[in-house]
Amino acid sequence: MTIASTIALLPSIASAHPLAYGAIITHLVVNEKTITLESGVPMKQYGLTHDDLLRHYRTYVPEHFRITADGDQCPFTLSEVDTVSDTNKMFIRGTFLCTHTIQNINDLAIQTTLFGDLYENYDHFVTLSLQESDWSLVFGKGATSFPGHVEAHHTIGPLIARTFAIISQFIWMGMLHIFSGYDHILFLISIVLLARSLKNILVLVTAFTLAHSVTLILAAFHIIEISSRFVEPAIALTIALVAIQNFRQLRGAHDAHLPTERWAGVFVFGLIHGLGFASALSDSNIPSSFFVPALISFNVGIEIGQLAILSVLFPILLQIDKTKHRKEILLLISALTITLALAWLVARIVFNSTCTAALPLLLQFLCI
């Protein structure tokens, strides 16, 4: 593939495997008829040289970031593409030259989808400085135009606006992660399958929550780093082991409810699940200044998701207890859980990261 064709395909390459979430930060400084732009984003360069990047972004930026003043479009001139190899960040710098002097923010109209093709969801934080006043605008998917979809906030500082946007985004991401993480849901079901008292459930879920919170934080700060090649099969194994323990207890002579002392094993397994949760954060572009609130918010979202699942699951289990086939139903659930967990285990060991769209749907499900 030639360099020219690589450049032409760069946006489509980026969007072929978009990251879960990205935070894009752009600074605009208005000086009469001139608006300077600096925008930063982490990005892989796909082997392109500095000159290649300049040629690409001379057309890419004006296509995805447009400013008009008093109804006339302000042409954009790219001045620099600065790559910072140590942090894998790239900064785009350039200038919009308008025909009219800009006296207040209402003289401007902004439309942007800049770098939106890199992420499934994103916030584009734009800070605009005009006559010693700072304005904060938050763009994103479905919110691409000012005025219109986006409002400019003058009384709320840019830092506060960005922090609230990050918090709400990552709470939602945490909830989505637990709702779409079938293996985590199945583990949660397994640890409370034989627990009926609120005390037992509280002890077990608290042990799981504390454990995965610890490793999530440690992994997010790169204090511990374990490849997903080992973490994902280990998660499947934890599900199988808990389900096997449930099955054996149900088949035993004394069909007692789950003992509270089981919390220690749940805690150990929760440490492994926390490493799995951390992988979702690694697929996000989080500015370093917002990393801590994003991490806390993501974990809060996970806990909200867990509580929602338990609020549905617990009444169902109570209804199962009232049937005369309680033991048979719970044995069937345990057996199915063991089967699925072992299938996940084998698929994740054998296929690892090769579970792509080209594989059958069932195989993709096994590789979740």
N, C-alpha and C positions, 0 to 999 in steps of 0.2 A: 504494500500500500504506500503510495507516495505521500509526501508531507502535505501537499495541497489537498489531497482527498481526506487525509486525517483531520486537517483543520476543518474542512467542510462538514465532517461527521462528528466533530467534537461535541456539539450540544446533544445529538442523539445518543452518542456514547455515554454521556453523563446521565441522561434520563433513562437509559436501558436498565440501570441498576441504581435507582435513586435511593439516597439515604432516608431514614425514617423522618428526621427532623433537622432543620438547619436554622441558625440565627445569622442573618446577614446584617451588617452594620455599614451604613453609608453616611458620610458627613458632607453637607452642602454649605458653602459659605458664599453669601450674596454680597457683591460689591458693585452697586449701581447697575450696569448692564452685564456684568460678568458673574457667572456662578461656577465655582470650582467644586469638583467632585472627588472624593476619595472613598472607595468601597473595598472592603476586605472580605475574603471568603477562603476557607480551606479547600484545596482542590488538587487533584493529581494532574500532572501535566502531560501524561501520555507520551513522554519522550519528545515533546515539542521544544524547539529552541526559543530563546527570548524574542528573536525577530519574528518567528512564527506566531507567537502569542500576540505581538503587537499588530500583525496583519489581521489576525482573527478578531481581536477586540475593537479594532477601528470600526468594524461593521456591527459586531454583536452588541456593544453597549448602546449605540443610538437606536438600535432596533428594539431594545428591551428597557430603555430608560429615556422617556421623552419629557421635556419641559417646554411649556409655552408661557409667554409673558404677554398679557393683554391680547391674547388670541393668536399671537404669532409664535411659531415654533422657533426655539433657540437651538441652532446647530451645535453639535458636540464635536470637540477635537480631543482625541486621546493623546496624552502626553507621556504616560509611563505605565508599564506593567512591571511591578516589583514583586519578585518571588522570594520568600524567606524559607530557605530549605530546612532550617532547624525546626521550624514549627509547621511546615507544610502549609503555609498561608500565602495568599496572593493578594496584592493590593492594586486596584485599578485607579489611576488618577487621570483627570482630564478637565476640560473647561467647556461650559455652555456660554455662547456669546449671543445675547439677546439684543433686539433692536430698540427696545424701550427700557427706560430706567425703572428699576423695581424698587418701589417705595414701601410696600407692605406685602404680607403673605397672600392677600387676596388678589394680587396682580398675577399670581402664579397658578399654573395647573400642572400636576405631575401624574404621569402614568408609568408604572414600572412592573415588570415581571423579571427583573434582573436576577439571574442565578436560580430562578424558581424551578428550572428544569432539573436541578440537582437533587431536589428533595420531594418526598411524598407530601410533606407539609412543612411550612416555614413561616417565620416572622422576619420581615425586612424592616429594621429599625432605621429610620431616616431622621437625622438631626439637622435642622436648618437654622443657620445663624444669619440674622438680618437686622442691621442697625442696632447692634448690641442686645438683641433679643434672641432667645433660643426657642425653637419650636420642635416638638416631637411628633412624628407621624409613624404609624405602624401599618405597613402593608403586609399582604400575604395572599394565599390562594383565595380567590373570590373577593379580594379587597385590593384592587390594583390602581385605583384612581383617587386623586385629590384635586378638587372637591368631588364628592360623590360617595364612594365606599369608605373613604378614610377621612378622619377629622384631624386637624392640627391642634395640639394641646399646648397652650402657653403657660397656664398657671401650674400644671403638673410638670415637674421636672422630668427630663428625658430618662434619668436613671430610675425614677419611680415607675414611670410608664413601662419601661422595658422589663423591670423586675416583675411587675404584675402580669405582664404578657407571658413571660417565661414560666412563672408559677402556674398559671392556669393551663398553659400548654402541656407542661410535664405532669400535672395531676391527671389530665385527660389521657396522656400517653401511658402513664402507669396503669390506669384502669383498663385501657385497651389491651395492654400487654398481658394482664392477668386474664381478661376475658377471651383473648385469642390464644393464650398459652394452654392448649389442651392438656399437656403433660403436667403443668402446675395445678390445673383444676383437678385432674385425676388424683394427684398426690393429696390435695386438700380433702377430697372425698374419702380417700383411703384412710387418712389419719383420724377422721371423725366417724367412720362407718359404724364402729361398735361403741362409740362414746355417746351417752345419752344425757348425763347430768351436765348442767351448765358449768360446774366446777371442772369436770374433765375436759370439756371442749375449750374452756378458757385457758386451762393449763397447756393443752396441746397446741392450740393456735398461737398462744403467746410465745411458746418455745420456738415454733416455726418462724414467727414474725421477727423475734429477736435475732435468730440465727441468720436468716437471709438478709436482714438489715446490716448485720456486722460485715458479712462478706461482700455485700453490694457496695458498702462504703469503702472497704479496703481495696476492692478491685477498681472502683471508680477513681481512687487516688493513686492507682498503680502500685500500691504497697504489696499486693499479691497479684500475680499474673499467671493464669493457667489457660492453656489453649482450649477453645470450644471443642476441639477434637476429642478431648478427654471429659470435659464438663457435660456435654450433651448425652453421651452414653451413660455417664454416672447418674444423671438425673433419671433416666429411664430405669436404671438398676434400682434406685431408691424406691421408685413406685412399685416395682416388682417385689422387692423385699417386704415392704409394708403390706402389700396385698397378700403375699404368701403367709405372713404372720396372721392376718385376719382369717384366711382360709383355714389354717391349722387350728386357730382358737375356736372357730365355728364347728370344726369337725371333732373337737375334743369332747371328753366326757362331761366337762363342766362348761356350759355355754354362758360364761360370765361376760359382763360388759367389759369394755376396754379399761385396763387399770391406768390410773393416773401416772404411775411410774414409767410409763412408756415415753414420757417427755424427753428423756435423755437421747434416745434414738432419733426422735423427731428433730431434736435440736441439731444433731450431727448431720442429718439429711438436709435440714434447712440451710446449713452452711453451703452445701453444694448447689442448692437452688438459687441462693443469692448470687453465685457466680454466673448463673444463667441469666438472671435479671440484669446483671451488669453489662451483658453483651448488647442489650438494647440501647443502653446509654452510649456505648462505644460507636454506635452507628449514627450518632447525632453530632451536629456541630454546635457546641455550646461555648459561648465566649467565656473566658476564664473568670471574668468578674461576676458572672451569673452562675458559675458551676455549682456552688453550694446550695443556693435556693432551688436550682433545677434538680439536684440530687435528692434533696429533702422532699420536694414536691412529687417527684417520681415515686418515691417510696410511699408517700401518703396516698397517692393514686392506687398503688398496689394494695394497700390495706383497705381502702374503700371498696375496691373490687372484691377482695376476699370476704368482707362483711356482707356484700350484696349476694355473693354466691352462697354463703352460709345461711343467710336469711331465707333463701329458697330451699336449700338442702335440708335443714334441720326439720321443718314441718313434714317433708316427704319421708324422712327416716322415722319420724314418730308415727306416721300412718302405716309404714311397713311393719312396725312393731305390733300394731293392732291386728294384723292379719294372722291367720293360722299357718301360713306358709312363710313366716318371717325368716326362718333359718335357711330355707331353700332359696329365697330371693337374695339374701345377703351372700350366700355361697356362690350363686350365679354371678352376682356383681363382682365378687372377689376373683372368680375364675376368669371372667372376661377382662378384668383389669390386669391380671397376671399375663394373659395372652397378649394383650395389646402392648404392655410394657416391655415384654420380651421381644416382640416384633420391632418396637422402637429401638431397643438395644442393639439388635442385630443390624437393622438398617443403618443406624448411626455409626456403627463400627465399620461395616462393609462399604457403605456408600459415602459416608462422611459429608463433605461439602459438594458432592457431585449431584445432589438432588436439585435438578433444574427443571425448567418448564418442559423440556423434551421428554422427561420421564412420565410414566403413567400417573394419573391422579392419585391412585392408592399409594404409590411409592412416595409421592410428595407428602402425603399425609403422614406416612410413617417417619419421614425425615423431619417433621416439625420440631 
